[in-house]
Amino acid sequence: MTEVTTGIAVTTDTVLALLEAGPRSARDTVLRTARDGRHKLAGTLLSLWAAGDEELTDDQAAELRLAQERVERYRQVWERLQVHAPGAFLLKGMTIAALYPPGVLRSAGDLDVICPRHADLWACARHLAATGWELEAFTVGPAHPGDTVWPHLGAEFRKPAPDPSQDPYAVGLFTAEIVTDVHGPAQQLARPPGSPLAASAVALVAERWERHFRSRDLLDLVLLLRAMDEQGVRQLRADLDKAGLWPEWREAMRGIGRLGWRPAVVLPHTRAATVRVRLLRSARMALRWSNPVRAAAFAAQSGIEGGGGRLAALASDLVHRRPGARRLLTWGVPLFGVPLDARVDAASNAPASERPDVLMGGSPDAEPVERLRLDDVGRHLVARTPLGSFLLVSGAARQEWLDEAGGPASVPSTASGPSDTRPSSSVRTGA
C-alpha cells in the first residue's frame, strides 16, 4: 500500500467539479445536472448550499426536506432491524453517509442489509412484512464452496413514499454482498467483516457490473479509502481478489485520476491481477455457454424483466422441464421465486432453531415453516419459507406451473398475460 495525501472534501467546489460546472454556472442548470442519474448529487448540493447560508427557493427547500426525511426514515428502519437481527450489517448507504461532514446530506435510494444467516434474513423480513412493507422479489442462489450459508437468499421489500414524486422506499435483504452478476453464484465477502468500510468499497466497485460509475461513486470511494485503516486495506485487497473485481477497480481508479484526485490507498500489482481476472472470466464464460443446458438457463433469464421474447420463453420451458430447477441450482444457476401464497406470520418472530437452515425435501403439508425448505412438487421445485411458498424458476413461469405447484391463489401482478408470469430479479439498485 502506498499512502498519499488527499485534500478531497465534500464541499460545494468538489460537487461542482464532479458536475463539470463552473462557479458562475446558473444554479437551476447545476441542480438539474446534479439530479441526473450519472451523478445523484442533488441532495448533497442542496444541503451544501443551505449549510453555506445560501437561500433556497421554496421548491428547492422542499426537495431537500424530502431527501432528509427519506434518510431519516431509513435510519429508523435500520435501528428496528438491528433489534431483530443484531448480526446484520449495512452496505454503502449510511456507512458512507457517516463520512460526509455534519449537516451535508448523502441521498438514499434504498437500504442494503446483509444478513449473515438465514435466520437473520427471516427475522428482518418478518418485521418488514409486519410493518407494511410488501415483498417485491425473492431469490435463491448457489453459494461458493466455503461460504457460511447455502443457498444464498435475497428478499426485496418496497413501500410507497409519502410524496408521490419520490421513488418507493426499498429495503434489500441479502446473505451475500455481491449479487450483481445474475448468471453465477453470489459473492460472499469476509466473515465476519473486519471492516465495514472495505465491504462497502468492494460493493461500490461491483456496481460497475450493472452500470457505469456515477460521479458520486468516485467521491464515495475516495472517502472510504481515506477512512480505511491497515486492516481494512488488507480486507479490501482480499475481497477484490475473491470477487474478481480488479478490472472494475482499475476503471474506478482511472475515473478518480481524471478528476485530478489522488486516493489515499493505491493497491500495487493490479495490472497483472486484471489480466488474470479477464482470462478467468473468458474461460468461465466459455464453460457456461458450452453447456447447452446452462446456456438455455441463461437465455431464460432474459425473460425475467420482460426481455428475450419468444426465445426466452422457449428456453424457460426447456430448462424447467428438463433438467429442472433443483439441478439448475446445483449447477450454479440462480433461481427466482414466483409466490404461491403470502403466509407471513407477523407475530412469529422467534429465532430459528439450531438445526440446519435448509431441509431438502419433506412434506409440503408441514407449513408454516420457520426456515427454508426446498420441496419437489411433481416436476417443480418449491421453496417453503417463513414468507410463504415460491415456485422457483430460471425465467418466465407458465400459469399451469403455478397451478401444479400450489394453485393459482396468488398470481403476481407482474404477470404478462394469461400464459406466463415473470418473477423479478433480485438485483440491488445501489444506495
LINKAQUI-V812661 format. One record per run of one state. SS is the DSSP state (~ for helix, > for strand, _ for the rest). FROM is the first residue (numbers start at 1). TO is the last residue. If there is no record, write none. Layout:
((SS	FROM	TO) (SS	FROM	TO))
//
This chain:
((_	1	1) (>	2	2) (_	3	11) (~	12	18) (_	19	26) (~	27	35) (_	36	41) (~	42	51) (_	52	57) (~	58	84) (_	85	88) (>	89	91) (_	92	92) (~	93	97) (_	98	110) (>	111	114) (_	115	117) (~	118	130) (_	131	133) (>	134	141) (_	142	151) (>	152	159) (_	160	168) (>	169	174) (_	175	177) (>	178	178) (_	179	186) (>	187	187) (_	188	195) (~	196	209) (_	210	214) (~	215	227) (_	228	229) (~	230	243) (_	244	245) (~	246	258) (_	259	265) (>	266	266) (_	267	269) (~	270	290) (_	291	291) (~	292	301) (_	302	308) (~	309	321) (_	322	324) (~	325	330) (_	331	334) (>	335	339) (_	340	358) (>	359	360) (_	361	372) (>	373	377) (_	378	379) (>	380	385) (_	386	387) (>	388	393) (_	394	396) (>	397	398) (~	399	406) (_	407	414) (>	415	415) (_	416	419) (>	420	421) (_	422	431))
//
